[in-house]
Amino acid sequence: MIKVGEYVRTPNGEIGKVTDIPKHCKYFDDGFSLEHKFIECGRLIMKEMMSYPALEDLITVGDLMYIDISPDDCGGIVVPRIAETLAEGQEFYKKFKSGEYILKGVVTKERLEKEIYRL
């Protein structure tokens, strides 16, 4: 279930914080607002989607993460990383929760696949 103030990942790979869920109107399709964008989807899809209080909970295998690995969170060492396995993803998750690493940004695997120039 989607809740205002929590983070959600749409089926097409968009991630954001839910800012508004308008009440259902029989003449329009349902949806919700992610920061500055309205995502239109049906009620059934909205019931199946889940929101999470932390952005780290939405990261899956194949997502490109920008991680601050500097020991004092000075922003000096930001590295790109992709978790290639579930175990590797869980290690990153543990380090985010402990505060050892700080997540600075995410590009979802769906967005990467959409933007790739194939040869």
Secondary structure, 3 states (H helix, E strand, C coil): CCCCCCEEECCCCCEEEEEECCCCCCCCCCEEEECCEEEECCHHHHHHCCEECCHHHHCCCCCEEEEECCCCCCCCCEEEEECCCHHHHHHHHHHHHHCCCEEEEEECHHHHHHHCCCC
